[in-house]
Amino acid sequence: MKILCAWCLKEGKPGHMGECEPLDDPSETHAICPVHRQQVEAELEALRMKTRDDLETLRKRQEEDLEDLRKKVDP
């Protein structure tokens, strides 16, 4: 079987990464090449960091809202 990088194919590149068993099978299977894997992992980490930042901002906003509510209830 031919191993092709699905990301390379999407970009119009050949994407050939090698072959795997059964070697007499002419069909294709898909994987991700090292270059695209690194890009995807970097994008995922950036998304994780943004999510952490967004959650921290939300937590701070909730604390501020709770403090404002406490001041209104118990001046």
PDB file of N, CA, C, O and CB in Angstrom:
ATOM      1  N   MET A   1       0.840  -1.182   0.000  1.00  0.00           N
ATOM      2  CA  MET A   1       0.000   0.000   0.000  1.00  0.00           C
ATOM      3  C   MET A   1       0.884   1.245   0.000  1.00  0.00           C
ATOM      4  O   MET A   1       1.925   1.292   0.657  1.00  0.00           O
ATOM      5  CB  MET A   1      -0.955  -0.002   1.218  1.00  0.00           C
ATOM      6  N   LYS A   2       0.449   2.231  -0.741  1.00  0.00           N
ATOM      7  CA  LYS A   2       1.152   3.506  -0.751  1.00  0.00           C
ATOM      8  C   LYS A   2       0.693   4.335   0.445  1.00  0.00           C
ATOM      9  O   LYS A   2      -0.500   4.389   0.745  1.00  0.00           O
ATOM     10  CB  LYS A   2       0.906   4.271  -2.086  1.00  0.00           C
ATOM     11  N   ILE A   3       1.640   4.979   1.129  1.00  0.00           N
ATOM     12  CA  ILE A   3       1.315   5.859   2.244  1.00  0.00           C
ATOM     13  C   ILE A   3       1.441   7.295   1.735  1.00  0.00           C
ATOM     14  O   ILE A   3       2.492   7.698   1.234  1.00  0.00           O
ATOM     15  CB  ILE A   3       2.257   5.596   3.490  1.00  0.00           C
ATOM     16  N   LEU A   4       0.362   8.057   1.869  1.00  0.00           N
ATOM     17  CA  LEU A   4       0.327   9.429   1.400  1.00  0.00           C
ATOM     18  C   LEU A   4      -0.041  10.366   2.550  1.00  0.00           C
ATOM     19  O   LEU A   4      -0.883  10.043   3.388  1.00  0.00           O
ATOM     20  CB  LEU A   4      -0.670   9.578   0.236  1.00  0.00           C
ATOM     21  N   CYS A   5       0.606  11.532   2.573  1.00  0.00           N
ATOM     22  CA  CYS A   5       0.251  12.550   3.560  1.00  0.00           C
ATOM     23  C   CYS A   5      -1.021  13.255   3.081  1.00  0.00           C
ATOM     24  O   CYS A   5      -1.030  13.877   2.019  1.00  0.00           O
ATOM     25  CB  CYS A   5       1.427  13.577   3.772  1.00  0.00           C
ATOM     26  N   ALA A   6      -2.074  13.156   3.857  1.00  0.00           N
ATOM     27  CA  ALA A   6      -3.348  13.770   3.484  1.00  0.00           C
ATOM     28  C   ALA A   6      -3.235  15.288   3.410  1.00  0.00           C
ATOM     29  O   ALA A   6      -3.893  15.915   2.580  1.00  0.00           O
ATOM     30  CB  ALA A   6      -4.436  13.377   4.478  1.00  0.00           C
ATOM     31  N   TRP A   7      -2.411  15.885   4.265  1.00  0.00           N
ATOM     32  CA  TRP A   7      -2.235  17.337   4.268  1.00  0.00           C
ATOM     33  C   TRP A   7      -1.502  17.793   3.001  1.00  0.00           C
ATOM     34  O   TRP A   7      -1.877  18.794   2.391  1.00  0.00           O
ATOM     35  CB  TRP A   7      -1.458  17.782   5.529  1.00  0.00           C
ATOM     36  N   CYS A   8      -0.469  17.066   2.612  1.00  0.00           N
ATOM     37  CA  CYS A   8       0.244  17.394   1.368  1.00  0.00           C
ATOM     38  C   CYS A   8      -0.702  17.302   0.182  1.00  0.00           C
ATOM     39  O   CYS A   8      -0.711  18.187  -0.674  1.00  0.00           O
ATOM     40  CB  CYS A   8       1.455  16.450   1.161  1.00  0.00           C
ATOM     41  N   LEU A   9      -1.490  16.252   0.122  1.00  0.00           N
ATOM     42  CA  LEU A   9      -2.431  16.086  -0.987  1.00  0.00           C
ATOM     43  C   LEU A   9      -3.407  17.255  -1.045  1.00  0.00           C
ATOM     44  O   LEU A   9      -3.738  17.740  -2.127  1.00  0.00           O
ATOM     45  CB  LEU A   9      -3.199  14.761  -0.851  1.00  0.00           C
ATOM     46  N   LYS A  10      -3.869  17.708   0.126  1.00  0.00           N
ATOM     47  CA  LYS A  10      -4.798  18.831   0.183  1.00  0.00           C
ATOM     48  C   LYS A  10      -4.165  20.089  -0.394  1.00  0.00           C
ATOM     49  O   LYS A  10      -4.850  20.930  -0.976  1.00  0.00           O
ATOM     50  CB  LYS A  10      -5.249  19.079   1.623  1.00  0.00           C
ATOM     51  N   GLU A  11      -2.833  20.213  -0.224  1.00  0.00           N
ATOM     52  CA  GLU A  11      -2.094  21.366  -0.747  1.00  0.00           C
ATOM     53  C   GLU A  11      -1.679  21.173  -2.203  1.00  0.00           C
ATOM     54  O   GLU A  11      -1.042  22.055  -2.779  1.00  0.00           O
ATOM     55  CB  GLU A  11      -0.862  21.625   0.107  1.00  0.00           C
ATOM     56  N   GLY A  12      -2.024  20.046  -2.803  1.00  0.00           N
ATOM     57  CA  GLY A  12      -1.678  19.778  -4.190  1.00  0.00           C
ATOM     58  C   GLY A  12      -0.281  19.213  -4.377  1.00  0.00           C
ATOM     59  O   GLY A  12       0.229  19.173  -5.497  1.00  0.00           O
ATOM     60  N   LYS A  13       0.345  18.775  -3.288  1.00  0.00           N
ATOM     61  CA  LYS A  13       1.678  18.179  -3.360  1.00  0.00           C
ATOM     62  C   LYS A  13       1.536  16.668  -3.502  1.00  0.00           C
ATOM     63  O   LYS A  13       0.478  16.122  -3.186  1.00  0.00           O
ATOM     64  CB  LYS A  13       2.528  18.542  -2.101  1.00  0.00           C
ATOM     65  N   PRO A  14       2.583  15.975  -3.972  1.00  0.00           N
ATOM     66  CA  PRO A  14       2.491  14.517  -4.147  1.00  0.00           C
ATOM     67  C   PRO A  14       2.205  13.771  -2.841  1.00  0.00           C
ATOM     68  O   PRO A  14       1.355  12.881  -2.826  1.00  0.00           O
ATOM     69  CB  PRO A  14       3.779  13.994  -4.749  1.00  0.00           C
ATOM     70  N   GLY A  15       2.875  14.103  -1.774  1.00  0.00           N
ATOM     71  CA  GLY A  15       2.605  13.514  -0.470  1.00  0.00           C
ATOM     72  C   GLY A  15       3.041  12.084  -0.264  1.00  0.00           C
ATOM     73  O   GLY A  15       2.660  11.474   0.735  1.00  0.00           O
ATOM     74  N   HIS A  16       3.826  11.521  -1.170  1.00  0.00           N
ATOM     75  CA  HIS A  16       4.251  10.127  -1.032  1.00  0.00           C
ATOM     76  C   HIS A  16       5.208   9.979   0.150  1.00  0.00           C
ATOM     77  O   HIS A  16       6.229  10.664   0.218  1.00  0.00           O
ATOM     78  CB  HIS A  16       4.923   9.630  -2.335  1.00  0.00           C
ATOM     79  N   MET A  17       4.872   9.079   1.085  1.00  0.00           N
ATOM     80  CA  MET A  17       5.685   8.867   2.286  1.00  0.00           C
ATOM     81  C   MET A  17       6.319   7.477   2.340  1.00  0.00           C
ATOM     82  O   MET A  17       7.102   7.187   3.244  1.00  0.00           O
ATOM     83  CB  MET A  17       4.839   9.081   3.519  1.00  0.00           C
ATOM     84  N   GLY A  18       5.988   6.635   1.393  1.00  0.00           N
ATOM     85  CA  GLY A  18       6.551   5.291   1.399  1.00  0.00           C
ATOM     86  C   GLY A  18       5.470   4.253   1.175  1.00  0.00           C
ATOM     87  O   GLY A  18       4.401   4.540   0.636  1.00  0.00           O
ATOM     88  N   GLU A  19       5.779   3.041   1.603  1.00  0.00           N
ATOM     89  CA  GLU A  19       4.834   1.933   1.438  1.00  0.00           C
ATOM     90  C   GLU A  19       4.766   1.126   2.720  1.00  0.00           C
ATOM     91  O   GLU A  19       5.672   1.163   3.552  1.00  0.00           O
ATOM     92  CB  GLU A  19       5.239   1.027   0.251  1.00  0.00           C
ATOM     93  N   CYS A  20       3.673   0.399   2.857  1.00  0.00           N
ATOM     94  CA  CYS A  20       3.527  -0.507   3.995  1.00  0.00           C
ATOM     95  C   CYS A  20       2.887  -1.798   3.497  1.00  0.00           C
ATOM     96  O   CYS A  20       2.361  -1.858   2.386  1.00  0.00           O
ATOM     97  CB  CYS A  20       2.672   0.143   5.139  1.00  0.00           C
ATOM     98  N   GLU A  21       2.940  -2.793   4.310  1.00  0.00           N
ATOM     99  CA  GLU A  21       2.365  -4.091   3.921  1.00  0.00           C
ATOM    100  C   GLU A  21       0.855  -3.994   3.894  1.00  0.00           C
ATOM    101  O   GLU A  21       0.272  -3.224   4.656  1.00  0.00           O
ATOM    102  CB  GLU A  21       2.811  -5.214   4.890  1.00  0.00           C
ATOM    103  N   PRO A  22       0.232  -4.738   3.055  1.00  0.00           N
ATOM    104  CA  PRO A  22       0.785  -5.655   2.063  1.00  0.00           C
ATOM    105  C   PRO A  22       1.347  -4.889   0.864  1.00  0.00           C
ATOM    106  O   PRO A  22       0.664  -4.062   0.259  1.00  0.00           O
ATOM    107  CB  PRO A  22      -0.287  -6.652   1.601  1.00  0.00           C
ATOM    108  N   LEU A  23       2.573  -5.178   0.546  1.00  0.00           N
ATOM    109  CA  LEU A  23       3.275  -4.469  -0.513  1.00  0.00           C
ATOM    110  C   LEU A  23       2.680  -4.716  -1.896  1.00  0.00           C
ATOM    111  O   LEU A  23       2.856  -3.895  -2.796  1.00  0.00           O
ATOM    112  CB  LEU A  23       4.720  -4.866  -0.512  1.00  0.00           C
ATOM    113  N   ASP A  24       1.972  -5.845  -2.081  1.00  0.00           N
ATOM    114  CA  ASP A  24       1.377  -6.132  -3.388  1.00  0.00           C
ATOM    115  C   ASP A  24       0.006  -5.462  -3.561  1.00  0.00           C
ATOM    116  O   ASP A  24      -0.626  -5.604  -4.608  1.00  0.00           O
ATOM    117  CB  ASP A  24       1.241  -7.641  -3.575  1.00  0.00           C
ATOM    118  N   ASP A  25      -0.449  -4.735  -2.539  1.00  0.00           N
ATOM    119  CA  ASP A  25      -1.730  -4.020  -2.602  1.00  0.00           C
ATOM    120  C   ASP A  25      -1.467  -2.621  -3.174  1.00  0.00           C
ATOM    121  O   ASP A  25      -0.729  -1.848  -2.563  1.00  0.00           O
ATOM    122  CB  ASP A  25      -2.412  -3.934  -1.174  1.00  0.00           C
ATOM    123  N   PRO A  26      -2.043  -2.280  -4.319  1.00  0.00           N
ATOM    124  CA  PRO A  26      -1.776  -0.984  -4.942  1.00  0.00           C
ATOM    125  C   PRO A  26      -2.597   0.179  -4.349  1.00  0.00           C
ATOM    126  O   PRO A  26      -2.441   1.323  -4.776  1.00  0.00           O
ATOM    127  CB  PRO A  26      -2.049  -1.084  -6.418  1.00  0.00           C
ATOM    128  N   SER A  27      -3.452  -0.106  -3.388  1.00  0.00           N
ATOM    129  CA  SER A  27      -4.298   0.954  -2.854  1.00  0.00           C
ATOM    130  C   SER A  27      -3.499   1.929  -1.982  1.00  0.00           C
ATOM    131  O   SER A  27      -2.328   1.701  -1.679  1.00  0.00           O
ATOM    132  CB  SER A  27      -5.447   0.351  -2.047  1.00  0.00           C
ATOM    133  N   GLU A  28      -4.160   3.012  -1.591  1.00  0.00           N
ATOM    134  CA  GLU A  28      -3.508   4.067  -0.825  1.00  0.00           C
ATOM    135  C   GLU A  28      -4.050   4.098   0.601  1.00  0.00           C
ATOM    136  O   GLU A  28      -5.205   3.755   0.856  1.00  0.00           O
ATOM    137  CB  GLU A  28      -3.708   5.433  -1.506  1.00  0.00           C
ATOM    138  N   THR A  29      -3.192   4.515   1.514  1.00  0.00           N
ATOM    139  CA  THR A  29      -3.600   4.791   2.880  1.00  0.00           C
ATOM    140  C   THR A  29      -3.036   6.163   3.223  1.00  0.00           C
ATOM    141  O   THR A  29      -2.085   6.627   2.593  1.00  0.00           O
ATOM    142  CB  THR A  29      -3.098   3.676   3.888  1.00  0.00           C
ATOM    143  N   HIS A  30      -3.614   6.794   4.202  1.00  0.00           N
ATOM    144  CA  HIS A  30      -3.228   8.169   4.504  1.00  0.00           C
ATOM    145  C   HIS A  30      -2.615   8.291   5.885  1.00  0.00           C
ATOM    146  O   HIS A  30      -2.945   7.551   6.812  1.00  0.00           O
ATOM    147  CB  HIS A  30      -4.424   9.087   4.393  1.00  0.00           C
ATOM    148  N   ALA A  31      -1.713   9.250   5.986  1.00  0.00           N
ATOM    149  CA  ALA A  31      -1.016   9.532   7.229  1.00  0.00           C
ATOM    150  C   ALA A  31      -0.718  11.028   7.242  1.00  0.00           C
ATOM    151  O   ALA A  31      -1.309  11.796   6.482  1.00  0.00           O
ATOM    152  CB  ALA A  31       0.301   8.672   7.369  1.00  0.00           C
ATOM    153  N   ILE A  32       0.199  11.430   8.108  1.00  0.00           N
ATOM    154  CA  ILE A  32       0.620  12.827   8.162  1.00  0.00           C
ATOM    155  C   ILE A  32       2.145  12.858   8.180  1.00  0.00           C
ATOM    156  O   ILE A  32       2.779  12.148   8.961  1.00  0.00           O
ATOM    157  CB  ILE A  32       0.021  13.560   9.415  1.00  0.00           C
ATOM    158  N   CYS A  33       2.722  13.681   7.320  1.00  0.00           N
ATOM    159  CA  CYS A  33       4.181  13.758   7.236  1.00  0.00           C
ATOM    160  C   CYS A  33       4.733  14.539   8.433  1.00  0.00           C
ATOM    161  O   CYS A  33       3.982  15.252   9.099  1.00  0.00           O
ATOM    162  CB  CYS A  33       4.620  14.425   5.902  1.00  0.00           C
ATOM    163  N   PRO A  34       6.023  14.416   8.712  1.00  0.00           N
ATOM    164  CA  PRO A  34       6.617  15.119   9.858  1.00  0.00           C
ATOM    165  C   PRO A  34       6.426  16.638   9.820  1.00  0.00           C
ATOM    166  O   PRO A  34       6.197  17.254  10.861  1.00  0.00           O
ATOM    167  CB  PRO A  34       8.088  14.811   9.923  1.00  0.00           C
ATOM    168  N   VAL A  35       6.516  17.241   8.648  1.00  0.00           N
ATOM    169  CA  VAL A  35       6.355  18.698   8.542  1.00  0.00           C
ATOM    170  C   VAL A  35       4.940  19.112   8.938  1.00  0.00           C
ATOM    171  O   VAL A  35       4.754  20.034   9.733  1.00  0.00           O
ATOM    172  CB  VAL A  35       6.668  19.177   7.105  1.00  0.00           C
ATOM    173  N   HIS A  36       3.956  18.434   8.384  1.00  0.00           N
ATOM    174  CA  HIS A  36       2.574  18.785   8.699  1.00  0.00           C
ATOM    175  C   HIS A  36       2.210  18.390  10.128  1.00  0.00           C
ATOM    176  O   HIS A  36       1.411  19.069  10.772  1.00  0.00           O
ATOM    177  CB  HIS A  36       1.621  18.115   7.713  1.00  0.00           C
ATOM    178  N   ARG A  37       2.775  17.321  10.619  1.00  0.00           N
ATOM    179  CA  ARG A  37       2.521  16.935  12.014  1.00  0.00           C
ATOM    180  C   ARG A  37       2.993  18.042  12.951  1.00  0.00           C
ATOM    181  O   ARG A  37       2.297  18.394  13.903  1.00  0.00           O
ATOM    182  CB  ARG A  37       3.231  15.595  12.358  1.00  0.00           C
ATOM    183  N   GLN A  38       4.175  18.587  12.678  1.00  0.00           N
ATOM    184  CA  GLN A  38       4.708  19.668  13.503  1.00  0.00           C
ATOM    185  C   GLN A  38       3.790  20.893  13.427  1.00  0.00           C
ATOM    186  O   GLN A  38       3.541  21.539  14.445  1.00  0.00           O
ATOM    187  CB  GLN A  38       6.144  20.036  13.053  1.00  0.00           C
ATOM    188  N   GLN A  39       3.294  21.212  12.249  1.00  0.00           N
ATOM    189  CA  GLN A  39       2.383  22.350  12.099  1.00  0.00           C
ATOM    190  C   GLN A  39       1.087  22.132  12.877  1.00  0.00           C
ATOM    191  O   GLN A  39       0.606  23.036  13.559  1.00  0.00           O
ATOM    192  CB  GLN A  39       2.070  22.588  10.619  1.00  0.00           C
ATOM    193  N   VAL A  40       0.531  20.938  12.771  1.00  0.00           N
ATOM    194  CA  VAL A  40      -0.723  20.628  13.457  1.00  0.00           C
ATOM    195  C   VAL A  40      -0.514  20.681  14.976  1.00  0.00           C
ATOM    196  O   VAL A  40      -1.358  21.208  15.701  1.00  0.00           O
ATOM    197  CB  VAL A  40      -1.253  19.231  13.025  1.00  0.00           C
ATOM    198  N   GLU A  41       0.603  20.138  15.453  1.00  0.00           N
ATOM    199  CA  GLU A  41       0.878  20.174  16.889  1.00  0.00           C
ATOM    200  C   GLU A  41       1.064  21.605  17.384  1.00  0.00           C
ATOM    201  O   GLU A  41       0.627  21.936  18.486  1.00  0.00           O
ATOM    202  CB  GLU A  41       2.122  19.344  17.212  1.00  0.00           C
ATOM    203  N   ALA A  42       1.708  22.460  16.584  1.00  0.00           N
ATOM    204  CA  ALA A  42       1.887  23.865  16.955  1.00  0.00           C
ATOM    205  C   ALA A  42       0.536  24.585  17.010  1.00  0.00           C
ATOM    206  O   ALA A  42       0.284  25.374  17.920  1.00  0.00           O
ATOM    207  CB  ALA A  42       2.830  24.573  15.955  1.00  0.00           C
ATOM    208  N   GLU A  43      -0.318  24.309  16.044  1.00  0.00           N
ATOM    209  CA  GLU A  43      -1.652  24.911  16.034  1.00  0.00           C
ATOM    210  C   GLU A  43      -2.465  24.446  17.238  1.00  0.00           C
ATOM    211  O   GLU A  43      -3.185  25.236  17.849  1.00  0.00           O
ATOM    212  CB  GLU A  43      -2.390  24.564  14.730  1.00  0.00           C
ATOM    213  N   LEU A  44      -2.349  23.174  17.575  1.00  0.00           N
ATOM    214  CA  LEU A  44      -3.061  22.635  18.727  1.00  0.00           C
ATOM    215  C   LEU A  44      -2.571  23.284  20.019  1.00  0.00           C
ATOM    216  O   LEU A  44      -3.380  23.629  20.880  1.00  0.00           O
ATOM    217  CB  LEU A  44      -2.889  21.114  18.797  1.00  0.00           C
ATOM    218  N   GLU A  45      -1.270  23.451  20.162  1.00  0.00           N
ATOM    219  CA  GLU A  45      -0.718  24.084  21.364  1.00  0.00           C
ATOM    220  C   GLU A  45      -1.166  25.535  21.459  1.00  0.00           C
ATOM    221  O   GLU A  45      -1.485  26.013  22.547  1.00  0.00           O
ATOM    222  CB  GLU A  45       0.819  24.004  21.363  1.00  0.00           C
ATOM    223  N   ALA A  46      -1.194  26.239  20.332  1.00  0.00           N
ATOM    224  CA  ALA A  46      -1.666  27.627  20.332  1.00  0.00           C
ATOM    225  C   ALA A  46      -3.136  27.687  20.759  1.00  0.00           C
ATOM    226  O   ALA A  46      -3.533  28.585  21.501  1.00  0.00           O
ATOM    227  CB  ALA A  46      -1.485  28.265  18.928  1.00  0.00           C
ATOM    228  N   LEU A  47      -3.922  26.748  20.298  1.00  0.00           N
ATOM    229  CA  LEU A  47      -5.332  26.692  20.689  1.00  0.00           C
ATOM    230  C   LEU A  47      -5.471  26.388  22.178  1.00  0.00           C
ATOM    231  O   LEU A  47      -6.318  26.972  22.855  1.00  0.00           O
ATOM    232  CB  LEU A  47      -6.079  25.632  19.860  1.00  0.00           C
ATOM    233  N   ARG A  48      -4.648  25.483  22.687  1.00  0.00           N
ATOM    234  CA  ARG A  48      -4.676  25.177  24.122  1.00  0.00           C
ATOM    235  C   ARG A  48      -4.332  26.412  24.952  1.00  0.00           C
ATOM    236  O   ARG A  48      -4.983  26.696  25.957  1.00  0.00           O
ATOM    237  CB  ARG A  48      -3.697  24.035  24.447  1.00  0.00           C
ATOM    238  N   MET A  49      -3.300  27.145  24.521  1.00  0.00           N
ATOM    239  CA  MET A  49      -2.898  28.351  25.246  1.00  0.00           C
ATOM    240  C   MET A  49      -4.012  29.402  25.209  1.00  0.00           C
ATOM    241  O   MET A  49      -4.290  30.045  26.222  1.00  0.00           O
ATOM    242  CB  MET A  49      -1.598  28.930  24.650  1.00  0.00           C
ATOM    243  N   LYS A  50      -4.644  29.577  24.058  1.00  0.00           N
ATOM    244  CA  LYS A  50      -5.732  30.538  23.954  1.00  0.00           C
ATOM    245  C   LYS A  50      -6.885  30.131  24.851  1.00  0.00           C
ATOM    246  O   LYS A  50      -7.492  30.977  25.507  1.00  0.00           O
ATOM    247  CB  LYS A  50      -6.204  30.665  22.505  1.00  0.00           C
ATOM    248  N   THR A  51      -7.188  28.849  24.884  1.00  0.00           N
ATOM    249  CA  THR A  51      -8.270  28.360  25.732  1.00  0.00           C
ATOM    250  C   THR A  51      -7.951  28.622  27.200  1.00  0.00           C
ATOM    251  O   THR A  51      -8.816  29.066  27.956  1.00  0.00           O
ATOM    252  CB  THR A  51      -8.509  26.857  25.494  1.00  0.00           C
ATOM    253  N   ARG A  52      -6.693  28.344  27.612  1.00  0.00           N
ATOM    254  CA  ARG A  52      -6.295  28.633  28.991  1.00  0.00           C
ATOM    255  C   ARG A  52      -6.450  30.115  29.306  1.00  0.00           C
ATOM    256  O   ARG A  52      -6.967  30.481  30.362  1.00  0.00           O
ATOM    257  CB  ARG A  52      -4.848  28.194  29.234  1.00  0.00           C
ATOM    258  N   ASP A  53      -5.998  30.968  28.385  1.00  0.00           N
ATOM    259  CA  ASP A  53      -6.112  32.412  28.590  1.00  0.00           C
ATOM    260  C   ASP A  53      -7.576  32.835  28.682  1.00  0.00           C
ATOM    261  O   ASP A  53      -7.945  33.632  29.545  1.00  0.00           O
ATOM    262  CB  ASP A  53      -5.411  33.173  27.454  1.00  0.00           C
ATOM    263  N   ASP A  54      -8.401  32.301  27.797  1.00  0.00           N
ATOM    264  CA  ASP A  54      -9.823  32.633  27.813  1.00  0.00           C
ATOM    265  C   ASP A  54     -10.473  32.191  29.118  1.00  0.00           C
ATOM    266  O   ASP A  54     -11.293  32.916  29.681  1.00  0.00           O
ATOM    267  CB  ASP A  54     -10.537  31.986  26.624  1.00  0.00           C
ATOM    268  N   LEU A  55     -10.112  31.005  29.602  1.00  0.00           N
ATOM    269  CA  LEU A  55     -10.675  30.514  30.859  1.00  0.00           C
ATOM    270  C   LEU A  55     -10.228  31.368  32.039  1.00  0.00           C
ATOM    271  O   LEU A  55     -11.015  31.640  32.947  1.00  0.00           O
ATOM    272  CB  LEU A  55     -10.273  29.060  31.088  1.00  0.00           C
ATOM    273  N   GLU A  56      -8.971  31.790  32.026  1.00  0.00           N
ATOM    274  CA  GLU A  56      -8.463  32.647  33.097  1.00  0.00           C
ATOM    275  C   GLU A  56      -9.177  33.996  33.084  1.00  0.00           C
ATOM    276  O   GLU A  56      -9.522  34.523  34.141  1.00  0.00           O
ATOM    277  CB  GLU A  56      -6.940  32.846  32.955  1.00  0.00           C
ATOM    278  N   THR A  57      -9.398  34.553  31.909  1.00  0.00           N
ATOM    279  CA  THR A  57     -10.128  35.816  31.794  1.00  0.00           C
ATOM    280  C   THR A  57     -11.549  35.653  32.309  1.00  0.00           C
ATOM    281  O   THR A  57     -12.055  36.520  33.022  1.00  0.00           O
ATOM    282  CB  THR A  57     -10.143  36.306  30.334  1.00  0.00           C
ATOM    283  N   LEU A  58     -12.187  34.564  31.958  1.00  0.00           N
ATOM    284  CA  LEU A  58     -13.541  34.288  32.417  1.00  0.00           C
ATOM    285  C   LEU A  58     -13.576  34.130  33.933  1.00  0.00           C
ATOM    286  O   LEU A  58     -14.480  34.645  34.590  1.00  0.00           O
ATOM    287  CB  LEU A  58     -14.091  33.030  31.740  1.00  0.00           C
ATOM    288  N   ARG A  59     -12.594  33.419  34.492  1.00  0.00           N
ATOM    289  CA  ARG A  59     -12.540  33.225  35.939  1.00  0.00           C
ATOM    290  C   ARG A  59     -12.398  34.562  36.660  1.00  0.00           C
ATOM    291  O   ARG A  59     -13.077  34.805  37.657  1.00  0.00           O
ATOM    292  CB  ARG A  59     -11.378  32.294  36.315  1.00  0.00           C
ATOM    293  N   LYS A  60     -11.524  35.425  36.163  1.00  0.00           N
ATOM    294  CA  LYS A  60     -11.331  36.746  36.774  1.00  0.00           C
ATOM    295  C   LYS A  60     -12.608  37.580  36.690  1.00  0.00           C
ATOM    296  O   LYS A  60     -12.991  38.252  37.647  1.00  0.00           O
ATOM    297  CB  LYS A  60     -10.169  37.491  36.090  1.00  0.00           C
ATOM    298  N   ARG A  61     -13.252  37.523  35.541  1.00  0.00           N
ATOM    299  CA  ARG A  61     -14.497  38.271  35.369  1.00  0.00           C
ATOM    300  C   ARG A  61     -15.568  37.770  36.337  1.00  0.00           C
ATOM    301  O   ARG A  61     -16.316  38.570  36.900  1.00  0.00           O
ATOM    302  CB  ARG A  61     -14.997  38.157  33.919  1.00  0.00           C
ATOM    303  N   GLN A  62     -15.647  36.464  36.530  1.00  0.00           N
ATOM    304  CA  GLN A  62     -16.620  35.906  37.469  1.00  0.00           C
ATOM    305  C   GLN A  62     -16.315  36.340  38.901  1.00  0.00           C
ATOM    306  O   GLN A  62     -17.230  36.651  39.663  1.00  0.00           O
ATOM    307  CB  GLN A  62     -16.633  34.375  37.374  1.00  0.00           C
ATOM    308  N   GLU A  63     -15.037  36.363  39.270  1.00  0.00           N
ATOM    309  CA  GLU A  63     -14.652  36.820  40.601  1.00  0.00           C
ATOM    310  C   GLU A  63     -15.038  38.277  40.811  1.00  0.00           C
ATOM    311  O   GLU A  63     -15.540  38.645  41.874  1.00  0.00           O
ATOM    312  CB  GLU A  63     -13.150  36.638  40.813  1.00  0.00           C
ATOM    313  N   GLU A  64     -14.805  39.108  39.795  1.00  0.00           N
ATOM    314  CA  GLU A  64     -15.170  40.515  39.876  1.00  0.00           C
ATOM    315  C   GLU A  64     -16.683  40.684  39.996  1.00  0.00           C
ATOM    316  O   GLU A  64     -17.162  41.492  40.791  1.00  0.00           O
ATOM    317  CB  GLU A  64     -14.649  41.269  38.653  1.00  0.00           C
ATOM    318  N   ASP A  65     -17.429  39.919  39.203  1.00  0.00           N
ATOM    319  CA  ASP A  65     -18.888  39.989  39.268  1.00  0.00           C
ATOM    320  C   ASP A  65     -19.392  39.547  40.636  1.00  0.00           C
ATOM    321  O   ASP A  65     -20.320  40.145  41.182  1.00  0.00           O
ATOM    322  CB  ASP A  65     -19.516  39.125  38.169  1.00  0.00           C
ATOM    323  N   LEU A  66     -18.791  38.513  41.184  1.00  0.00           N
ATOM    324  CA  LEU A  66     -19.191  38.025  42.509  1.00  0.00           C
ATOM    325  C   LEU A  66     -18.881  39.072  43.571  1.00  0.00           C
ATOM    326  O   LEU A  66     -19.687  39.293  44.475  1.00  0.00           O
ATOM    327  CB  LEU A  66     -18.477  36.696  42.842  1.00  0.00           C
ATOM    328  N   GLU A  67     -17.739  39.707  43.474  1.00  0.00           N
ATOM    329  CA  GLU A  67     -17.384  40.751  44.425  1.00  0.00           C
ATOM    330  C   GLU A  67     -18.345  41.927  44.320  1.00  0.00           C
ATOM    331  O   GLU A  67     -18.764  42.470  45.342  1.00  0.00           O
ATOM    332  CB  GLU A  67     -15.948  41.218  44.194  1.00  0.00           C
ATOM    333  N   ASP A  68     -18.701  42.331  43.100  1.00  0.00           N
ATOM    334  CA  ASP A  68     -19.678  43.401  42.912  1.00  0.00           C
ATOM    335  C   ASP A  68     -21.023  43.033  43.527  1.00  0.00           C
ATOM    336  O   ASP A  68     -21.671  43.869  44.158  1.00  0.00           O
ATOM    337  CB  ASP A  68     -19.850  43.709  41.425  1.00  0.00           C
ATOM    338  N   LEU A  69     -21.436  41.802  43.347  1.00  0.00           N
ATOM    339  CA  LEU A  69     -22.698  41.332  43.909  1.00  0.00           C
ATOM    340  C   LEU A  69     -22.645  41.348  45.428  1.00  0.00           C
ATOM    341  O   LEU A  69     -23.613  41.749  46.073  1.00  0.00           O
ATOM    342  CB  LEU A  69     -23.023  39.921  43.404  1.00  0.00           C
ATOM    343  N   ARG A  70     -21.541  40.925  46.003  1.00  0.00           N
ATOM    344  CA  ARG A  70     -21.397  40.957  47.467  1.00  0.00           C
ATOM    345  C   ARG A  70     -21.498  42.370  48.003  1.00  0.00           C
ATOM    346  O   ARG A  70     -22.111  42.597  49.046  1.00  0.00           O
ATOM    347  CB  ARG A  70     -20.064  40.342  47.889  1.00  0.00           C
ATOM    348  N   LYS A  71     -20.904  43.324  47.300  1.00  0.00           N
ATOM    349  CA  LYS A  71     -20.953  44.731  47.730  1.00  0.00           C
ATOM    350  C   LYS A  71     -22.374  45.252  47.691  1.00  0.00           C
ATOM    351  O   LYS A  71     -22.769  46.045  48.547  1.00  0.00           O
ATOM    352  CB  LYS A  71     -20.051  45.605  46.846  1.00  0.00           C
ATOM    353  N   LYS A  72     -23.147  44.817  46.706  1.00  0.00           N
ATOM    354  CA  LYS A  72     -24.544  45.264  46.606  1.00  0.00           C
ATOM    355  C   LYS A  72     -25.401  44.638  47.685  1.00  0.00           C
ATOM    356  O   LYS A  72     -26.306  45.290  48.206  1.00  0.00           O
ATOM    357  CB  LYS A  72     -25.118  44.928  45.232  1.00  0.00           C
ATOM    358  N   VAL A  73     -25.140  43.403  48.029  1.00  0.00           N
ATOM    359  CA  VAL A  73     -25.946  42.685  49.020  1.00  0.00           C
ATOM    360  C   VAL A  73     -25.553  43.077  50.438  1.00  0.00           C
ATOM    361  O   VAL A  73     -26.416  43.232  51.303  1.00  0.00           O
ATOM    362  CB  VAL A  73     -25.795  41.172  48.835  1.00  0.00           C
ATOM    363  N   ASP A  74     -24.259  43.238  50.680  1.00  0.00           N
ATOM    364  CA  ASP A  74     -23.759  43.513  52.026  1.00  0.00           C
ATOM    365  C   ASP A  74     -22.770  44.682  51.981  1.00  0.00           C
ATOM    366  O   ASP A  74     -21.557  44.481  52.016  1.00  0.00           O
ATOM    367  CB  ASP A  74     -23.086  42.249  52.633  1.00  0.00           C
ATOM    368  N   PRO A  75     -23.302  45.901  51.904  1.00  0.00           N
ATOM    369  CA  PRO A  75     -22.414  47.061  51.755  1.00  0.00           C
ATOM    370  C   PRO A  75     -21.600  47.290  52.955  1.00  0.00           C
ATOM    371  O   PRO A  75     -20.802  48.227  52.990  1.00  0.00           O
ATOM    372  CB  PRO A  75     -23.180  48.287  51.453  1.00  0.00           C
TER     373      PRO A  75
END
